[in-house]
Amino acid sequence: MERTEHNRYLEDIPGMGRAVCNERKGKQPLTKPALSRAARRVPEPVSKSGSLHPSAKQTLRIVLARLEDMKAEDSVTIDLNGKSSIGDYMVVTSGRSQRHVGAVAEHVVKDLKAAGLTGIRVEGMRQSDWVLIDAGDVIVHVFRPEVRNFYNLEKMWSAGPRTN
């Protein structure tokens, strides 16, 4: 009988000779019905801080308070209930300069994290012309005034549903 390269390798490992390999071949694999009866362990939800996440209204209050503290200008809150499934509220506000826009966005994110909100995503912080903060149920747009006038998000999201 000829030895294959695989068998030679197994025989070189202590305790893994031909007898050990052949012993495993005789066992039957589990059938599908046996697998379906096996106990399934459901993982518990993971929470880093152990505290509850703030609701959409609480998150909105945190955002609006920080915007007021940071002297953000022309803040508008748009209720998205019934308009979109991306969130419950959208806040559109302006900063006076790129530096102000970046500072406002940074402080909003810092306060949201301090309140126990996780999974916050931020886009545009590097340029600070338009910073988008996705806090789950509340979406915050912080613009420079010129960029805000160009995109005019308030008009787009405040319009009622179209009828044909």
C-alpha positions in Angstrom: 0.0 0.0 0.0 1.3 3.4 -1.0 1.5 6.3 1.5 0.3 9.6 0.3 1.9 12.9 1.3 -1.0 13.7 3.6 -0.7 10.4 5.5 3.1 10.9 5.9 2.5 14.3 7.4 -0.1 13.0 9.9 2.2 10.2 11.0 5.0 12.7 11.7 2.7 14.5 14.3 2.7 12.7 17.7 -0.7 11.1 18.4 -1.9 11.6 14.8 -0.9 8.3 13.2 -3.0 6.2 10.8 -5.0 4.6 13.6 -6.3 8.0 14.8 -7.4 9.0 11.3 -9.2 5.7 10.6 -10.9 5.9 14.0 -12.7 9.1 13.0 -13.9 7.6 9.7 -16.1 5.1 11.5 -18.2 7.8 13.3 -21.4 9.0 11.6 -22.0 12.7 11.2 -25.0 14.3 12.9 -28.2 14.2 10.8 -30.3 17.3 10.1 -33.1 16.2 12.6 -30.4 15.8 15.3 -29.0 19.3 14.6 -32.5 20.9 14.7 -33.1 19.4 18.2 -29.8 20.7 19.5 -30.1 23.5 22.1 -29.6 26.9 20.5 -28.0 29.7 22.7 -29.4 33.1 22.0 -26.8 35.8 22.7 -27.7 38.5 25.2 -27.8 42.2 24.0 -24.5 43.9 24.5 -24.5 47.4 26.2 -21.2 49.1 26.9 -22.5 51.5 29.6 -25.5 49.5 30.7 -27.7 52.7 30.4 -30.7 53.1 28.2 -30.4 55.0 24.9 -32.1 58.3 24.9 -35.4 58.5 22.9 -35.7 60.6 19.8 -37.2 63.5 21.7 -34.5 63.4 24.3 -31.8 63.2 21.6 -33.5 66.2 19.8 -33.4 68.2 23.1 -29.7 67.5 23.6 -28.9 68.6 20.0 -31.0 71.8 20.2 -29.5 72.7 23.6 -25.9 72.3 22.3 -26.7 74.2 19.1 -28.0 77.1 21.3 -24.9 77.0 23.6 -22.6 77.0 20.6 -24.4 80.0 19.0 -25.5 78.1 15.9 -27.7 80.3 13.6 -31.1 79.8 12.0 -31.7 76.3 13.5 -34.8 74.6 12.0 -36.3 71.3 13.2 -38.2 69.2 10.6 -40.5 66.4 11.8 -39.9 63.4 9.5 -42.7 61.2 10.9 -44.8 60.1 8.0 -42.4 61.6 5.5 -39.4 59.2 5.7 -38.1 56.2 7.6 -34.6 57.6 7.9 -35.4 59.2 11.2 -37.9 61.0 13.3 -36.4 64.5 13.2 -34.0 66.5 11.0 -32.2 69.6 12.3 -30.7 72.1 9.9 -28.5 74.8 11.2 -25.7 77.2 10.2 -22.3 78.2 11.5 -20.6 81.4 10.7 -17.4 79.9 9.3 -15.8 76.6 8.6 -14.2 76.6 12.0 -17.5 77.4 13.7 -19.3 74.6 11.7 -16.6 72.1 12.8 -16.7 73.2 16.5 -20.6 73.1 16.6 -20.6 69.5 15.1 -17.8 68.3 17.4 -19.6 69.5 20.5 -23.0 68.0 19.4 -21.3 64.6 18.9 -19.5 64.9 22.3 -22.8 65.7 24.1 -24.6 62.8 22.3 -21.9 60.3 23.3 -22.0 61.6 26.9 -25.8 61.0 27.0 -25.1 57.3 26.1 -25.9 57.3 22.4 -23.8 54.9 20.4 -23.3 54.3 16.7 -23.2 58.0 15.8 -21.9 58.6 12.3 -20.3 61.9 11.1 -19.5 63.0 7.6 -17.8 66.2 6.3 -15.9 67.1 9.4 -12.7 67.5 7.5 -13.9 70.2 5.1 -16.5 71.6 7.6 -18.6 73.2 4.8 -21.5 70.8 5.5 -21.3 68.3 8.5 -23.8 65.6 8.7 -24.4 63.9 12.0 -26.5 60.7 12.0 -27.6 60.0 15.5 -30.1 57.4 14.6 -33.5 59.0 15.1 -32.2 62.5 14.7 -30.2 63.7 11.7 -28.3 67.0 12.1 -27.0 69.1 9.2 -24.5 71.9 10.1 -23.8 74.2 7.1 -21.9 77.3 6.2 -24.5 79.9 5.2 -23.6 79.8 1.5 -23.7 76.0 1.3 -27.0 75.9 3.1 -28.6 78.4 0.6 -27.3 76.3 -2.3 -28.8 73.0 -1.1 -31.9 74.4 0.6 -32.8 71.2 2.5 -35.6 72.9 4.5 -37.6 73.5 1.3 -37.1 70.0 0.1 -38.1 68.3 3.4 -40.8 70.7 4.5 -42.8 70.3 1.3 -45.9 68.2 1.7 -46.5 65.0 -0.3 -47.1 65.3 -4.0 -50.5 64.4 -5.3 -51.1 63.5 -9.0 
